[in-house]
Amino acid sequence: MHALLADFSRAVRAERGDGNRDVWLALAVLHKRAYSSARALEQTVARRLAALEPEQETAAQLELPLDDQGEADAEDEAPRWWPAIDLHDRALERRLLTNLAAAAGAAANRETKFSALSRLLDRLDEPVIVFTEYRDTLVHVARSLERPAAILHGGLTRQERAAALQAFAAGGRAILLATDAAGEGLNLQRTCRIVVNLELPTPAGSPLGGHVVQGHVDATGTLIELKPLTADTMTTDYRLRFSVPDSLTRYVVEKGSITVEGISLTVAAVNRNEVEIAIIPHTFAETNLRTLKPGDGLNIEVDVLGKYAERQGHAEAESFTITEQYLIANGY
């Protein structure tokens, strides 16, 4: 499967060139789909093949598909096909993708990481959370495991989401399968201590943006205030203010990044050891922030890049020595 995907990538690059950023991004996401699961790649390629049929060519990219678990949601749904990697030679594209879809379909029936997950679950006698990025991979995992599990993804209503979380937290289900988007902000540390992420790490050279969150708690802070800025609770922003230990303050800067309860947030202001953050309505509604009250403890992770910068600065300072040659070279 991966060899056939490489063949298609070479064909695209040969036609489009290596200097096109859109091509590289689209191919990176296509490979990411393959690494997520063979089923995810198969479905992406199958949709493109359907779009190549003459009667569907003009309208095939308009809508995201529905799956059998709920309404479409772009947060964890399969991405659309990318025009940047269309081939002008449609016959060649159809042949390459037909072979790729067949290989992906065969691989989907014997995915080794799903077998490894099943063996791990057989050995464990405690709750487990399993994360995937894409909803179609999540559905494929649920079917492959053939064991009861609570399922959490972007196509669920709030009531369905609450029921899934309750079933897991109350012990009715020992496994929670969740997409990254649907699981953002979950606070289940009292229910579960084992988390499995089925997605492979981003390979070197891939596009990377945003805030790097490792999932390591550096310390706990204390919530001081979380209040709406207007009376309309449906549309208002919120102000979150909390304290952090003195040992972390040097890593917290205005407009920098910080992780609170597993949620990546942007710092609005810093006053000594107090941090203030503006919370948009979506973040408040879709995370566990809405359950917090003053005095609650908060799991805090500071930006790891700040730690690396500090360490590099210390290393350079320790290695610096004033010599006669240095003084002469700098005009002393």
Secondary structure, 3 states (H helix, E strand, C coil): CHHHHHHHHHHHHHHHCCCCHHHHHHHHHHHHHHHHCHHHHHHHHHHHHHHCCHHHCCCCCCCCCCECCECCCCCCCCCCCCHHHCCCCHHHHHHHHHHHHHHHHHHHCCCHHHHHHHHHHHHCCCCEEEEECCHHHHHHHHHHHCCCCEEECCCCCHHHHHHHHHHHHCCCCCEEEEECCCCCCCCCCCCCCEEEECCCCCCCCCCCCCCCCCCCCCEEEEEEEEEECCCCCCCCCEEEEEECCHHHHHHCCCCCEEEECCEEEEEEEEECCEEEEEECHHHHHHCHHHHCCCCCEEEEEECHHHHHHHHHHHHHHHHCCCCHHHHHHCCC
